[in-house]
C-alpha cells in the first residue's frame, strides 16, 4: 500500500518533488509548496515559462529565508568589496550559484533582464557555477538583485572567501610569467635550431655564432627565471640534509645549461638549449595544471570560507548588519541558532550551547553562561545570545589554531614521498653511472669523458616522475568535482584507493527527512503543544528534531530556557511554565532498567510536558534512493558496518539492506563511534567513514577518509576529508574503484618514466647522444606522461559513467 501511495502522488510542476496530500494547484499544474508556486507565477508573469520546456521539472524549490538575511548588502564597504566594476550608472558583480545544475538554469539566469529590466546583462560560467551580472544600480540595488535570485531558487553563496577570491587568482601570476617565458624561448630556440635538425651545413662561422648566441640569449631567462623554483627547492632540501625530487632536476638543468653554454662559446656544438626550454615548459605546465585544479575545487579552505559575511551589531536598542572587517573590541553582537562566532567574545546574555567541532573535532555542545569566554569558531546551537567582542577577527584564537599543524591530518602525498625517496637514490645512481661511463671514455680523451658525463645527467632527469602524480590526481579531483564529490586534497584520494572497510552512519546519511511519514500516538496535540514542540526542537541540529520542527510550520515560537541535549537520548528545555522533554522512551520515562521498556521495531520519539508523557511520534525512515543496491554491491568488495545513535527500531529493514554479514550497532554515542573506528584501525583496517557530520565529527576525523553526506555542498563540515552531495551517495563504489585505478595509472607512469631513462641512458653512455635525440626524448618523456595520465583517467572515468563524452 505504501508503494502505491508514493506512485500516485503528483509531481511538482516546478521542482519535480512529490507533492503532499494537500497539493497546491494552478489550473492542472500541481505544486509542492507556496515557494514553487510563487516562482512559477513570477516566470509566468514575465512570459518565461519556456523555462520548463528545456528540461522536465528543472526548477529549484526556493528556501524560506530570514527577513533580514541580506541587510549587510546595504553596507557601502561590503558592496565595494563584492562589485567587479562600478561607474555612474552600471555595476557588475560575479556571484557563485551553487544550485545551478542544468540547461534550464542557464537559460533562466541568462534571461534575468526579462524579470527586471534594470538588469542589463547576465552571463553564466556553468562549470564554475558563476553568474556575472551587469545592472543599473540606480534602478536596482545589489541587495535587490540577490533577493531576486533567491526568490526564484538561486540564492548566491556569499562569504568572506568570495571576497578574497580575487587575491587567490593573482597568486599564480608568477607561474604564468615563468611558463610564458619558457614557451616563448622554447618556440624560438626550436626555430633557430632547424638547420641542425635538418643536417643543413652552416659552414659560415658568423652564422653559427649568431644562431648559437641567440639561443644562449633566449635560454638565459629560462635558466635564471623559469627554473628558479627548482633551484630554491633543491637548495632548501640539501640545507636540511634531504635529497628531494628537485635535486636531480636542478642538476640536470645546470648540466644542460652549462654544457650548452660551453659548446656555443667554444663553437664545438650547437648546445641543448631547445631541450632546456622544452623541459622547463612541460614541468611548469604540469605545475600550472595542478595549481588550477586545486584552485577550482578549493576544498583546503581557510577559516574565512566558513564565516558569515556579516553579523548583527547591537547598539542600544538598534540592530544593524555589519561586515566582519568592521568588528572591533567592545562591540555587542547577536548570534542566532547555527551561526558561527566570528571573534573571541564574552557571553553577556542568553544560554549558549557551543559546538566546537570546528576547533576540536568534538561535537558535544559546551554550555556557557554569562561572563564566560567563547572562542571564535564555535557554533551556537541554542537560542539567540548576545556577545561582546574582545578581539578582532584577524587576531582571534581560531586564526592561530587553524595554522597549528596539530589540528591537521598528514598532508604529504604517498606518491610525493615515494618520488622523493626514489629521487634520492636516483641521483646517487645516476651520478655513479655518469662517473663510471666517464671513466670508461677517458681513454678517448677528457673532452669525450666530460661529454658523456653531462649527457647522462641531461637525459636521466626524472621529469616524468615529477608530473605523473599531479596530472593523475589532479584529473581525478576534477572528475570527482564534476560528480558533486569534493575531496579536500590528493592525500585523501590516495587513501580512498586503500580502503577495505566502510562504516556508515544512519540518520541523515542513508536516510532522508523529506519523505518521512510521522504519526503521533497519544493525547490530542493542542496549539500550545505545537508551540512547545516547535520552540524546543528549533534548538537541536539532530535530523529527527528537524523533522518535528518542520511538522509544525504554522506554530508560533516562544523563548526557550535551560535547553539541554544529550546525544543519542533526547532534548529538554523550559518554555514559560512548561518543562519539555523530547527523545527516546527511557530518556522520557527516566527508567534505568531498559529491559522494562517494550522493544519496538520503528523509530519513536516521545514527548512529555511537566513529567507527564503525552505520547510519541512514530517516524518511518525514508532511505535514500539506490542505497540498497549500492550497499549490496559494496559488500562484495568491502567489510561493511553501520553505527547509529538511534534505537534498534529499523534493525529489520537495515538487515535487508546491509545483509547478515554486516555489523549493525545501535545506541552509539559519538565516543562509541570514534572508539569503533580506532578498533578497526588497530587491526590494520583502512576505514572509510560516511556520515552527516553532525554527531560523528570525531569518527569522521579519526577515519582514514571521512565523507560528509550533505544536501548542501556549501555547508560547513569541519572534520571531513570530502563532501558528497546526498544524491550521489549511490556512486561511492564508482568513486572508490576510480581512485584505485588512479593509483595504477601513477605506477604505470612511473614505469614509463623508468623505460624512458633506460633508453636515454643507453644513448648517453654509448656516446651517441646528439642534440636532436635529446631535444626529442626529453620533451617526449614529459608529453608521453601528460597524455598517458590524462587519457587514461578520462577513459576510465567515462567507462565508469563519471564523465560524459
N, C-alpha and C positions, 0 to 999 in steps of 0.2 A: 504493500500500500504506500510505503514511504517513497519508493522509486516512482510510482505512478504520479504522486503529488508533485515531485520535482519536475517530471516531464511535462506536465500540463501547465506549469507556471509560465505566464507570459514573460518574454524578454523585454527589457527596457529598450525603447526605440533609440535612445541616445547612447547609452554606455554598454548595453548588452547584458547587464546583470539580471538575475532573476528578480522579478517584481514581488513584493509582499502580497498578502491576500487582499489588502486594500490598495490596489494599484491605482495610480493617478492616470486619467485618460484625457487626451485632447483629440476629439474625434475617435478614430480607431487606433490611435497611437498610444501604447502604454508607457508609463514612466515609473521608475522605481522610487523616486523621491522628488521633492519640490525643487531641489537643485538642478536635476537633469531637465525637469520641465521648464525651469527658468532659462536654462541655456538654449533649449530648443526655441523658446519664444523670442529670445534675443536674435538668434540666427534667422528665424522665420521672418521677423520684423525687418531684417536687413537684406532679405532675399538671398540668403546664403545657405539654403537647405540643400544645394547640390553637394555640400559637405558630406551628406550621408550617402551619396551615390558613388563616391570614390571607394570607400570600404564599408562593409556592413558593420553597424553598431560601432563606429570609430571613436565615439566621444568618451570623455572622462567625467565622472561624477564630481562636481566641484565640492571642495571641502567647506565645512562651516567654520568661518574664521572669526576671531575676536573682533569686536567693533573697532578697537584702536590698534589693530595689528600693524598698519602701515603708517602710523603717525610719525615715525622717525624720518620718513621721506619728505617731510615738510622742512627738515633742518637744512639750511643752505650749505653747510660744510659737508654733510652727508651726500647731498645732491652733486656737489662739485666733485667729490671723490668717485661717484658712480658714473658720471657722464663722460663719454668719449670726446664730445665736442659740443660747443655752445657759442652761438653768436646772438645778435639782437632778436632773431625770430625763431631759429631752428636749433634743436638739441638732438643729439644722437646718443644712444645707450646700447650696450650689449648685455643681454640677460641670459642666465642659464636656466633652461626649462627642462627639468628632469622628467616630466610626464610626456614629453614629445615622443611618439612611438610609431607613427605610420604616415602614409602619404596624405591622408585626410588632415592630419595635424599640420603638415607642411602647407597644404592648400589654405587652411583656415588662418594660420599665423601669417602667411604672406598676403592675406586679404583683410588685414585688420583695418585698413583705410575705409572699408565698406561699413565697418561697425562704428567708426568715428572718423569723420573727415579731417580732424586735426592731426591724424597720423599720416605723415607724408609718404613713408615707405617702410616696409618690413621685409627682411631677408633672413632665411633660415640656413644655418650650418648644421645639417641633420646629424652627422657623425659625432660632432662635439656637443650636440643639443644646445646650440647657442642661437639666440634670436637678436638680430641687430635692428633697431627701430629708430627711425628719424621722425621727429614730431615737432609741431609748433607749440612751444612751451607757453605761449601767451594764451592758447586756447585749451590746452590740456596739460596738467602738471605731471611730473614723474609719478607721483603718488596715485593719481587718477589712472594713469596708464597701467601701473601694476595692479590696481584694483580691477580694471577691465580684464586683464589677463586671468586673474584669479577667478573672476565671475564666470568665465567660460571653461574653467577647469585646468588652466595652465599657469598656476602660481609660480612665479620665478623663485629660485633659491638665491637669496641674498644674504651674505655674511661677510665677515672681515676678510676671509680668504679670497672672495671675489674681488674685493677692493685691491688687495695686494697682488693679484694675478699679473698685472702689468709689469711689476718688478720681476716676477719669475720669468716672464717672456724675455726680459732683457738679459737674463743670466747666461744665455747661450750665444751672445753676440761674439765673444772671443773665439768660440769654437767655429762659428760661421766664417769669421775672418781667416782663421788658420786653414780651414777647409778650402776657402776660396783661393787663397794664396797657393796652396798645394795643387789645386785643379788648374789654375792659370799656368803655373810653371810646368806641370806635367804635360799639358797640351802643347805648349810652345817648345819644350825640350824635345818631345817626340817629333815635332815638325822639323826642327833643326837637325835631328838625327837621321832623317830619311836617307841621306846619301850613304851613311854607314849601314843602315838596314838593307838597302838595295845593292850593297857592294859597289857603289859608284866611287871610282878613284878620284879623290880630291888631292891632286898632287901639289897644288899651289900651297905653300906654307902659310901664306897670308890668309887664305880661306879656312884652312884647318885651325889656325889661331883664332880667326873671327868666330867660327862656329863653337869652338871649344870655350872661348872666353864668354860668349853669350850664354852658353849653357851653364857655365860656372856662375855667372851673374844671376841667372834665374834660379839657381839652386841655393844661393846664399840665404834668401828669406825662408826657404823651405827648411834648411838646416837649423838656422838660428831662431826662427819664429814658429813655424808649424810643428816642429818636433820638440819644442822646449818642454812640454809637459812630460814627455817620456824621460828626458834628461833629469828633470827635477825629481820625478818619482823614483828613478833609479838611484839618484844621489841620496835621497832620504832613506831609501831601503838599505843601501850599503852603509850609511852612517849608523843605522840601528843593527847592523850585522845580518841583514836579511837580503837574500838574492831573490827579488820578486821578478815577475814576468817582464817588467820594463828594463831590467838589466841587459839581457841578451838583445832586446830590441834596440836599446841605446848603443850597445857595442856594434851591432850590425849597421846602424845608421852612421856612426862615426867611421867605421871601416869603409863603408860605401862612399861617404863624402871624402874621406882622407885619400883613399886610393884614386878616386876620380879626379880630385884636385891635382894630385901628383902627376897623373897621366897627361892632363891638359897642360899643366905648366911645363912639363918636360917634353911635350909633343911625342910621348911614347904610346898614346892611345886616346880614344875619344871619351873615356870615362863611363861611369854608370849613373849619370845624373837623372836619366829617364827612369831608371829603376828606383832611385831615391824618391823622386817626386811621386811616382806611382804607388810606392809602398806607403808613403805618408797620406796620400789621398784616400786610399782604401781603409787605412787604420782610422783616420778621422771620420770617414763616412760611417764606419761601424759604431764609433763613439757617439756620433750625432743621432743615429738611429736609436740607440739605447736611451739617450737623453730625451728625445722626442717621445718615445714610448712611455717613459716614466712620467713625463710632464703631462701627457694626455690623460693617463689614468690617475696619477697624483693621489695615491692612497696612503703614502707615507707622509701624512699631513702633520703640520704643526698644530699647536693648540688653538690658533685663531680660526681654523676651519670649523670648529665646533662651538664657538662662542656666538652669542647673539650679536647682531649688528648694533643694537641699541638696548637701553634699559629705561625703565620708568623712574625718573628723578622726582622726588617729593620735596616741595618747598612749601612750608606751612601746610595749607590745605590743597594747594595746586599740585597737579601731577602732569609732568611733561616728559616726552620721549626725547632722549639724548643719545648720541653715539658714544661708544666706549672711550674714544680718544678724549672726550670732554670730561670724563670722570676724574675727580681729584679727591684726595683725603678730606673727610668731613662731610661729603655728600651723603644724603639719605636716598636709598633706592628701594624699590619694591620688587621682590622676586616671587613669581607665581609658580603654580604647580608645574613640575617638569622643566623648569628653567634652570640654567646653569649660573652659578655665582661667578661673576666675571673678575672679581678682585678680592683680595683678603679683606674681610669685613667683620664687624661685631654685630651680633644679633640684638636688635633694640626691642622688637615686639613680635609676638606670634610664636607658635610652636614649630620649630624647624626639625625636619627629619631628613638628614642629608645623606645622599648616596654618593660615596667616594670611590665608586668602581673605576672612574676615570683615572684616579690617582693611585689607588692601591690594588685594584682588581677585586676587592671585596664588595659584594653587592648588598650586604646587610646595612640598612639605613642607620645612621648615628643620630640620636636625639640630642638636640641642642636647646638651651634655654637662654633667656635674656641675659646679656653680658658675656656670653660665650664667643670665642673666636671661631670664625668659619673660614676655611681656606678656599681659595679660588679653585674652580674645577669641580666642586661638589654640586650635586643636582638636588634641588628641593623637591621632595615627593609628597609634601603635605600641602597645607593651605598657604595663602599669601603671607609672606613675612617681610618685615621692614629691617633693613641692614644699614649700618654706617660704614662707609668705605674708609680703610686705614692705610691702604697702599694703592699706588697707581697700577693699572693693568700690566704695564711693562715690567714692573718690579714685583709682581705677585709671586707667591710661592709656587704656583703651577708652572710658570715660565722656567724657573730654575729646575724644578722637578722633571720637566719634560726633557731637559738636556742631560739629565742624570742617567748614565748607562745602566744603573741598577734596575731601572724600570723598563728596559728594552730586552726583547728577545735577541739571541745571536743573529747578526745580520750578514755575516760573511757567507757567500755562496760556497757550497762544497766544490763546485767546479772551478771557482776562482782560487780556492785553496789548493785544489789539485793542480791547476795550471801553474800557480806559484811554486809548488813543490817540484813539479816537472821541470820548470824553467831553471830552478836552482841546479839540478843535476844536468839539465840540458846544456847550460852554459859551460859547466865543467867538462862534459863530454865533448862538446864542440871545440872548446879550446884544446883539449887533448888531441882530437882528430886533426885540428889545424896544425898544431906544432909537429905531430908525427908526420903529416903529409909534407910540411915544410922541410923537415929534416931529410925526408926521402928525396925531395927535389933539390936539396942543397948542392948535390953533385953537379947539377945543371947550371948552377950559379945562384948567387944571393938574390938577384932580381927575380928569378923564377920561384925561389922559395917564398919570398915575400908575396909574390903574385898569387901563389896557391893559398897561403895563409889568409890573406884578405878575401880571396874568393870563397873560402869555407865560411868565414864569418858573415859574408854578404848573403850567400844563398841559404844558410841554415837559420836565418832569422825567423823565429816562431810566430809570424804574424797571424797565421790561421788559428793558432791556439787562442790568441787574444780576441778574435772576432767570433768564434763559434758559439761561445756561451751567451754573450749579449744579443746576438742576432736570433738565436734559437729561443731563448727565454723571453726576449722582448716581443717576438712574434706571438708566442703562446699567451703572454699577458694581453696583447692586443685582441686575440681571438676570444679569450675569456671575457674581456670587457664588452665585446660585441654581443655576448650572450648573457649580459647582466650579471656576470660573476666577476667581482672586482677583488683582485688579490693584491695584498699590500706590497710585496716585494718578491724577487726571484728566489729568495731563500724559502719562502712558503711554497712556491711552485715545485722546487726540488723535493721538499718534504712530502708534498702530495704524491709524488712518484714512489714514495717508500711506504705508504700507508698499508697496513694489513689488519687494522681494527677500526671499526666505525661505531661511534656511540651517538645515539640520538636523544635529544630532549623531546618531550611530548607536547605539552601545552604551548601553543604559539609557534611551534616548529613544524610538526607533522599535522597539527590541527589548525583550523582557521575559525575565527569567531563569527564571520559574516553570516554563515548559513546555519548556525546552531539553533536548535529548537529548545526554547525554555518554557517550562510549565511549573507553576507554583502550586504546591500542595499544602494545605493548612487553612488557617483563618483567612477570611476575606481581607485583602490588602486595601487600605484606605488611601486617600490623598496624602495624609500625614505619613503613612508608611512609605509611599513613593518618594516623598521629600526626604525622609530619613535615609533610605537606601541610596538614593542618588547622591546626597550630600557626602555620605561616608565613602562610598565606592569611588567617588571622584578623586580621592587622595591616594588611591592604590594604583600601581602600574601592572598588577597581575592581570593576565588575559581574562580570567573569569570575572574579576571586578569590573573590567572594562565592558564586558558583555552586559552585566547587570546595570551599569551606569547608562548605557545606551538603550536599555529596555524601558527606562522611564524618561524619555527625552522631554516630555511635556511637563515634568515635575519641576518645582522650584528648588533652588539651592539655599542652604542655610549655613550659618557659621559652625565649623567643626572644631572641637577642642579635644585635647588629650588623645589624638589619633595614634594608634599603635598597630603595627603589622608584624605578625610572626610568620616567617616564611614557612610555607607548607602547612600552616594551621589556619590562619584567618586574620581578620582585622576587627578592631574595636575603636569606638570613639564616643564622645558625648556631644549631643546636639540639643541645645536648650536643657530641658529637664529629663531628656531621654538618654539612656545608656545603651548603645547599639553594638551588637556583635554579629559578624557575618563570617562564616567559614565552615570548617569540617564539623561533623557531628560531635566528636569527642572534645573539640575546642568549645563548642556551644554548650554542651551538657556538662562540661568540666568533670568528665569521668577519667580516672587514671587507668582503670581496667578496660582496655579496648575490647576485650572479649565479650563484654556486656553489650557492645554496640552491634547491632544487626548488620551483617555483611551485605552490601548492595553491589549490584553489577551495573551501576550507572554513576555518573558524576552528580553529586548532590551538594548544594551549598545551602547551609542552614542560616536562618535569620531569627535573632532574638532581640527583644526590647525589654530593658529593665529585668533581665534574667528570666523573662517569660518567652519560651520558644514559640514563635508564631507559625513556623512551618519550614519548608525547604524548597529550593529551586532545583528541579531536575533538568540538567543540561545535557543534551545529546551532542556529542562531539561530531563535528564535520571535518573529515580528513581531507587533506589537500589532494587535488586531482592527480592521479597517476602514482600515488605513493605506494600502493600495494605492489604493482608490477615492478616498480623501481627497487623496492626493498628485496623482493624475491630474486631479482637479477643480481643485486649486490651480494646476497647471501651465498651465491655460488663461488665468489672470489674472496670475500672478507668475512671475518667474525663480526657479528652484529650484537649490539646491546641497546637497551632503552632505559633511560633514567627519567623518572617522573616525580615531581613533588606532590602530585595528587594521589588519591587512594587507588585501590585496585578495581574501581568501577568499570574500567574499559579493558580489563585484562583479557577477556574472552575475544573481543574484537581485535586487540593487538596481537594475540596469538595467531589469529587468522592471517594477519598482515606479515608478521615477522617470522612465523613458523615456530616449531617446537624447539629448534636448536638455539634460537636467540635467547639471551638472558634479559629478562624483564624485571626491573626493580622499581618499587613504588615507595611513596612517603619519603623521598630522598631530599635532604636538606642541601643547600649549596655546598656545605663542607663535605657531605657524603659523596656528592658528585665529584668534587675535586679529589677526594681520597681514592675513589674508584679509578679515576684516570691515572693517578700515581701508582696504584697497584698493578694496572696493566703495563705501565711503562717499566716497572721493576722486573717484569717478566719479558723484557726486551720487545715489547709491542710498540709499533708506531701507530699512534692513536689520532684519528680524526674525530673531533667533537663537533656536532651540528646542533646548535641551539638558537634561541631567540635573543640572547644577550641580556636578558633581564635578571633571572635568578641563577644564571650559570656562568657569570663572568669569570669566576675563579677556575672553573673547569675548562672554559674556552682558552684562558691564558696558559693553563698547565699543559694542555694537549699539544701534540706536535704541530697540528694545524687546527685552528678553531674557526669555524664558519658560522657567521651570524645570519640567520634567515630573517628577512625583513620585508615588509610591504613597501617600505620607502628607503631606497638606497642612499638617500641623503641623511638618514638618521644617524645619530652618534652611537656607536657600539665600541667602547674603549678597548676591550680585551681581545678582540678577534684579529685573525690574520687575513680574513677575507669576508666580504659582504655578498650575499647571494639573494637576488630577488626571489621572493617566495614562489612565483610562477615557474621558476627554473629548478626547483628542488628535485624534479624528476630527471634532471640531467647530470646529477652528481657522478654517476657511473661513467658517463662520457668524459667528464672533466678529469676524473682520476686516470682513466686509460690514456687520455691525451697527454697528461703530464708524464706518464710513464714512457710514452712514445717520444716525448721531447728529450728525455734522458738518453734514450737510444740514439737519437739524432746527434746529440752532442758527442757521444762516444764515437759515432761513425765519422763525425767531422774531425775529431782528434786523429783518427786513423788516416783520413785523407791528408791531414797536415803531416803526419809521420811519413806517409808514402812520398809526399812532395819533397820532404827533406832528404829522404834516401836517394831519390832520383837526382835532386840538385847536388847533393854531396858527391855523388858518383862522377858528375861532370867536374866539380871543383877539384877534387883530389887527383883527378887524372890530368889536370892542367888544360882542360878543353873548354873551360867556361868563357864564353865570349859575351860582349855587351848585348848582343841580340838575344842570346839564351837567357841571360839574367833579366833583361827587360820583359821577356815573355813569361818566364817561370814565376818570378816574384809577384807581379800583379795577377797572374793566372791563379796562383795559390789563394790569394785574397778573394778574387772573383768566384772561384770554384766553391769556397766555403760559404760566401754570401748566397750564391744561387742554390747550393745544396740545402742549406738550412731553411731558407725562405720557401723554396719549392716544396721541400719535404713537410714542413709544418703546415703549409696551406693545403697540401694534398691530403694529409691525414685529417685535418680539420674538416675538409669537405666530405671525406669518407665517413666521418662520424656525425655528419649533419650539423657541425658547429659553424660552418662558413658556407654561404651560398655562392653560387657561380656568378 
